[in-house]
């Protein structure tokens, strides 16, 4: 792969990475050398996110530059492409998880249309009702419910936080849930 720099350049990529520890501008030279290749490689795999993934690739390279191991004659390009490959794979995995979740919830897979946004808005409207109902709870019941459901604390931990007995914590959470259940409109299935 050569020296990891353009013909006639004094420093290979490995040297630039070492120098960047004390001279951050050396990393700029590495960036300038490889940004177009990294961008092109990422764009072939994920065109809509290429700019973001390229930026993240170089951000991670900067943060982890001490981990670079010169295994390619001074060139950092294979290392950079390895970072990019991990980011592309993470994005694909995230997209698959998100798509499965949308299917399970019955949400549109594509949200780019007005109809798609309207559907999401319609399905989220019960959440607004729930939020309003949460606000209408007595503060001590709402706090107990938040600690138990949102923060996922045990009843003993809720009791400790609120300086009450565990039985009182159970009672507060139970009352809050009953009040919510009685006021939240049921969706027709």
C-alpha positions in Angstrom: 0.0 0.0 0.0 3.0 2.3 0.1 3.8 4.9 2.7 0.2 5.9 3.4 0.6 9.3 1.9 0.6 10.8 -1.6 3.8 10.4 -3.6 6.5 12.6 -2.4 4.9 13.2 1.1 7.3 13.2 4.0 5.1 11.4 6.5 3.2 8.2 6.3 -0.2 7.9 8.0 1.3 6.1 11.0 3.7 9.1 11.5 0.8 11.5 11.2 -1.2 9.7 13.8 1.8 9.6 16.2 2.4 13.3 15.7 -1.2 14.2 16.2 -0.8 13.4 19.9 1.2 16.6 20.2 0.3 18.4 16.9 -3.5 18.1 16.2 -2.9 19.6 12.8 -1.2 16.4 11.7 -4.6 14.6 12.0 -6.0 17.2 9.6 -3.5 16.1 7.0 -4.5 12.5 7.5 -8.2 13.6 7.1 -7.4 15.4 3.9 -5.7 12.4 2.5 -8.5 9.9 3.1 -11.8 11.7 3.5 -12.8 11.3 -0.2 -12.0 7.6 -0.3 -13.8 6.9 3.1 -16.8 9.0 1.9 -17.0 7.1 -1.4 -16.8 3.7 0.4 -19.5 4.6 2.9 -21.7 6.2 0.2 -21.7 2.9 -1.8 -23.2 1.2 1.3 -25.4 3.9 2.8 -25.8 6.9 0.6 -28.3 8.8 2.7 -26.0 8.7 5.8 -22.6 9.0 4.1 -21.7 12.4 5.3 -22.6 11.6 8.9 -20.9 8.2 8.9 -17.8 9.7 7.3 -17.7 12.4 10.0 -18.2 9.8 12.7 -15.5 7.6 11.3 -12.9 10.4 11.6 -14.2 11.4 15.0 -13.7 7.9 16.3 -10.3 7.7 14.6 -9.3 10.9 16.4 -10.5 9.6 19.7 -8.9 6.2 19.3 -5.7 7.2 17.4 -3.5 5.6 20.1 -5.0 2.2 19.2 -3.8 2.4 15.6 -1.5 -0.5 14.7 0.6 -0.1 11.6 -0.2 -3.3 9.7 -0.2 -1.9 6.2 3.1 -0.2 5.5 2.2 3.0 7.2 -1.3 3.4 5.7 -4.2 4.2 8.0 -6.8 3.7 5.2 -7.6 0.1 6.0 -8.0 1.1 9.7 -10.3 4.0 8.7 -12.4 1.7 6.5 -12.7 -0.8 9.3 -14.1 1.9 11.6 -16.5 2.9 8.8 -17.5 -0.7 8.3 -18.5 -1.0 12.0 -20.5 2.2 11.8 -22.3 1.0 8.6 -23.1 -2.3 10.3 -24.4 -0.5 13.4 -26.6 1.7 11.3 -28.0 -1.3 9.4 -28.7 -3.2 12.7 -30.4 -0.1 14.1 -32.6 0.3 11.0 -33.6 -3.4 11.2 -34.6 -3.1 14.9 -36.5 0.1 14.1 -38.3 -1.4 11.2 -39.4 -4.4 13.3 -40.6 -2.1 16.0 -42.7 -0.1 13.5 -44.2 -3.3 12.1 -45.1 -4.6 15.6 -46.7 -1.2 16.5 -48.5 -1.0 13.2 -46.7 2.2 12.3 -45.9 3.0 8.7 -42.5 1.9 7.6 -41.9 5.0 5.6 -42.6 8.3 7.4 -41.8 10.6 4.6 -45.4 11.3 3.5 -48.0 13.5 5.2 -50.1 10.4 5.6 -47.3 8.7 7.5 -46.9 11.6 9.9 -50.6 11.9 10.4 -50.7 8.2 11.4 -47.9 8.6 13.8 -49.6 11.7 15.3 -52.9 9.8 15.6 -51.2 6.9 17.4 -49.3 9.2 19.7 -52.3 11.2 20.8 -53.1 8.7 23.6 -49.7 9.5 24.9 -50.7 13.1 25.3 -53.8 12.1 27.1 -51.7 9.9 29.4 -49.3 12.7 30.1 -52.2 15.0 31.0 -53.6 12.3 33.3 -50.2 11.9 34.9 -50.1 15.6 35.6 -53.5 15.4 37.2 -52.4 12.8 39.8 -51.6 13.9 43.3 -47.8 14.8 43.4 -47.0 12.0 46.0 -48.8 9.4 43.8 -47.2 10.6 40.6 -43.7 10.6 42.2 -44.2 7.0 43.5 -45.4 5.9 40.1 -42.5 7.5 38.3 -40.0 5.9 40.6 -41.6 2.4 40.3 -42.5 2.4 36.5 -40.1 4.8 34.9 -37.1 4.4 37.1 -37.9 0.7 37.6 -37.1 0.8 41.3 -38.3 -1.9 43.7 -41.0 -1.0 46.2 -38.4 -1.0 49.0 -36.3 1.5 46.9 -39.4 3.7 46.2 -40.1 3.7 49.9 -36.5 4.7 50.8 -36.6 7.6 48.3 -39.9 8.8 49.6 -39.2 8.2 53.2 -42.2 6.0 53.7 -42.9 2.3 54.4 -42.9 -0.2 51.5 -46.6 -0.9 52.0 -47.3 2.8 51.6 -45.2 2.9 48.4 -47.3 -0.1 47.0 -50.5 1.7 47.9 -49.5 5.0 46.2 -48.4 3.2 43.0 -51.6 1.1 43.0 -53.8 4.1 43.5 -52.0 6.0 40.8 -52.4 3.1 38.3 -56.1 2.8 39.2 -56.7 6.5 38.6 -54.9 6.3 35.3 -56.8 3.2 34.2 -60.1 4.8 34.9 -59.4 8.0 33.0 -57.5 6.9 29.9 -59.7 6.3 26.9 -59.6 2.8 25.6 -58.6 2.4 21.9 -61.1 0.3 19.9 -59.4 -2.8 18.5 
